[in-house]
Amino acid sequence: MSSIRLYLLDALAERGPMHGHQLRLLAEEEHVHVWTDISVGAVYGALKRMLADGLIRETRSERAGSYPQRQVYEITEQGIAALREMRAAALGAVVIRTDPFDLAMTRLDRDRLDDLPTVIAERIRTLEHMLDDAHAMLDRAAPYLTVGEAFVMTHKVARIRADIAWHHELLTELPAIIADESARKDPS
């Protein structure tokens, strides 16, 4: 499922024909890079792929002032059908990304076990800063968000809070983890 396709097709379906620069500005204005996996810089590449796939079509070219000529795109019937399918797929998909930290915790450097409390405490501080940033972003964006958008943005806050709680639990379990790792010294 491509988030950027979902976003761009929805924008064209809701707002009508637009050129790539307008779509990019819309994505920047809505700060989609903050609360989705969309990179604003990927808009033009996604438009080219959707054009090749028949999901959008060029309707005209336009030039404003000294700006370069721009292609204006609109969604096709195939694009509308794809948008419906993407919406349904996205609502049904559950995505939990793996964290390389988990693998590292199962492959500890036994010579550096004493560093773990500091490493975990630093991760907690980093997560707390991320939580503060997420709250600040939500506060700044709140006046411009729909009820649904505001609620969705709290999902990131909830995930960060859960990660912080898990790391605190890890700190509690760390003595047992370190003892177990120490007891399993090099098997050679």
C-alpha positions as CSV (number, residue, x, y, z in Angstrom):
1,M,0.0,0.0,0.0
2,S,1.5,3.3,-1.1
3,S,0.6,6.2,1.3
4,I,1.7,8.8,-1.2
5,R,-0.6,7.4,-3.9
6,L,-3.5,7.4,-1.5
7,Y,-2.7,11.0,-0.5
8,L,-2.3,12.3,-4.1
9,L,-5.3,10.5,-5.5
10,D,-7.4,11.7,-2.6
11,A,-6.2,15.3,-3.1
12,L,-7.1,15.1,-6.8
13,A,-10.5,13.5,-6.1
14,E,-11.4,16.1,-3.4
15,R,-9.9,19.3,-4.9
16,G,-9.9,18.6,-8.6
17,P,-7.1,19.0,-11.2
18,M,-3.8,20.3,-9.8
19,H,-0.2,20.4,-11.0
20,G,2.7,18.8,-9.2
21,H,3.8,22.0,-7.4
22,Q,0.3,22.6,-6.0
23,L,0.2,19.0,-4.7
24,R,3.7,19.4,-3.2
25,L,2.7,22.6,-1.5
26,L,-0.5,21.0,-0.2
27,A,1.6,18.2,1.3
28,E,3.9,20.7,3.0
29,E,1.0,22.7,4.3
30,E,-0.6,19.6,5.8
31,H,2.8,18.5,7.3
32,V,2.2,15.0,6.0
33,H,5.9,14.1,6.5
34,V,5.4,14.5,10.2
35,W,2.4,12.2,10.8
36,T,2.7,9.8,7.8
37,D,5.4,7.9,6.0
38,I,5.1,10.3,3.0
39,S,8.2,12.2,1.8
40,V,7.1,15.5,0.3
41,G,10.0,15.2,-2.1
42,A,8.5,12.0,-3.6
43,V,5.5,13.8,-5.1
44,Y,6.8,14.2,-8.6
45,G,8.1,10.6,-8.9
46,A,4.7,9.3,-7.6
47,L,2.9,11.4,-10.2
48,K,5.0,10.0,-13.0
49,R,4.3,6.4,-11.8
50,M,0.6,7.0,-11.4
51,L,0.4,8.6,-14.9
52,A,2.1,5.5,-16.3
53,D,-0.3,3.3,-14.4
54,G,-3.4,5.2,-15.8
55,L,-4.5,6.4,-12.3
56,I,-4.2,10.0,-13.4
57,R,-4.0,11.9,-16.7
58,E,-2.7,15.2,-17.9
59,T,-5.5,17.6,-18.6
60,R,-3.5,20.6,-19.7
61,S,-0.3,22.6,-19.3
62,E,-0.3,26.0,-17.7
63,R,2.2,28.7,-17.1
64,A,2.0,31.5,-14.5
65,G,4.3,34.5,-14.9
66,S,8.0,33.5,-15.2
67,Y,7.4,30.0,-13.7
68,P,8.0,27.0,-15.8
69,Q,5.2,25.3,-17.7
70,R,3.4,22.8,-15.5
71,Q,1.3,19.8,-16.3
72,V,-2.1,19.7,-14.6
73,Y,-3.3,16.2,-13.6
74,E,-6.7,14.8,-12.8
75,I,-7.8,11.5,-11.4
76,T,-9.1,8.9,-13.9
77,E,-12.0,6.4,-13.3
78,Q,-9.3,3.8,-12.8
79,G,-7.7,6.1,-10.2
80,I,-11.0,6.5,-8.4
81,A,-11.4,2.8,-8.2
82,A,-7.8,2.4,-7.0
83,L,-8.4,5.1,-4.4
84,R,-11.4,3.3,-3.0
85,E,-9.3,0.1,-2.8
86,M,-6.4,1.9,-1.1
87,R,-8.6,3.5,1.5
88,A,-10.1,0.1,2.4
89,A,-6.7,-1.6,2.5
90,A,-5.2,1.2,4.6
91,L,-8.0,1.1,7.1
92,G,-7.6,-2.7,7.4
93,A,-3.8,-2.8,7.6
94,V,-2.0,-2.9,10.9
95,V,1.6,-1.7,10.6
96,I,4.0,-2.1,13.5
97,R,7.6,-1.5,12.4
98,T,10.4,-3.5,13.9
99,D,13.1,-1.7,15.9
100,P,16.7,-2.7,15.4
101,F,17.1,-2.1,19.1
102,D,15.2,-5.3,19.8
103,L,17.7,-7.4,17.8
104,A,20.6,-5.6,19.5
105,M,19.2,-6.4,22.9
106,T,19.3,-10.1,22.0
107,R,22.9,-9.8,20.8
108,L,24.5,-7.9,23.6
109,D,28.2,-7.2,23.8
110,R,29.0,-9.0,27.1
111,D,32.0,-6.7,27.7
112,R,29.7,-3.7,27.7
113,L,26.8,-4.8,29.8
114,D,27.5,-2.1,32.4
115,D,26.7,0.5,29.8
116,L,23.1,-0.7,29.3
117,P,21.4,1.3,32.1
118,T,22.9,4.5,30.6
119,V,22.0,3.5,27.0
120,I,18.4,2.7,28.1
121,A,18.1,6.0,30.1
122,E,19.3,7.9,27.0
123,R,16.8,6.2,24.8
124,I,14.1,7.2,27.3
125,R,15.3,10.8,27.2
126,T,15.2,10.7,23.4
127,L,11.7,9.3,23.4
128,E,10.6,12.0,25.9
129,H,11.9,14.7,23.6
130,M,10.1,13.0,20.7
131,L,6.9,13.1,22.8
132,D,7.4,16.8,23.6
133,D,7.9,17.5,19.9
134,A,4.8,15.6,18.9
135,H,2.8,17.5,21.5
136,A,4.2,20.8,20.2
137,M,3.4,19.9,16.6
138,L,-0.1,18.9,17.6
139,D,-0.6,22.2,19.5
140,R,0.7,24.2,16.5
141,A,-1.4,22.3,14.0
142,A,-4.6,22.1,16.1
143,P,-6.3,25.2,14.8
144,Y,-6.0,23.9,11.2
145,L,-7.0,20.3,11.7
146,T,-10.3,18.5,11.3
147,V,-11.5,16.5,14.2
148,G,-10.3,13.3,12.5
149,E,-6.9,14.7,11.6
150,A,-6.4,15.9,15.2
151,F,-7.3,12.5,16.6
152,V,-5.1,10.7,14.1
153,M,-2.2,12.9,15.2
154,T,-2.6,11.7,18.7
155,H,-1.8,8.2,17.5
156,K,1.9,9.1,17.3
157,V,1.7,10.5,20.8
158,A,0.1,7.3,22.1
159,R,2.8,5.1,20.4
160,I,5.6,7.2,21.9
161,R,4.0,7.0,25.4
162,A,3.7,3.2,25.0
163,D,7.4,3.0,24.0
164,I,8.5,5.1,26.9
165,A,6.5,2.8,29.3
166,W,8.1,-0.3,27.7
167,H,11.6,1.2,28.2
168,H,10.8,1.9,31.8
169,E,9.8,-1.7,32.2
170,L,13.0,-2.7,30.5
171,L,15.0,-0.7,33.0
172,T,13.2,-2.7,35.8
173,E,14.1,-6.0,34.1
174,L,17.7,-4.9,33.2
175,P,19.4,-6.4,36.3
176,A,17.9,-9.9,35.4
177,I,18.9,-9.5,31.8
178,I,22.5,-8.5,32.7
179,A,22.8,-11.3,35.2
180,D,21.6,-13.8,32.6
181,E,24.0,-12.5,30.0
182,S,26.9,-12.5,32.5
183,A,26.1,-16.0,33.4
184,R,26.3,-17.1,29.8
185,K,29.9,-15.8,29.3
186,D,31.7,-16.8,26.2
187,P,31.0,-20.5,25.6
188,S,34.6,-21.2,24.3
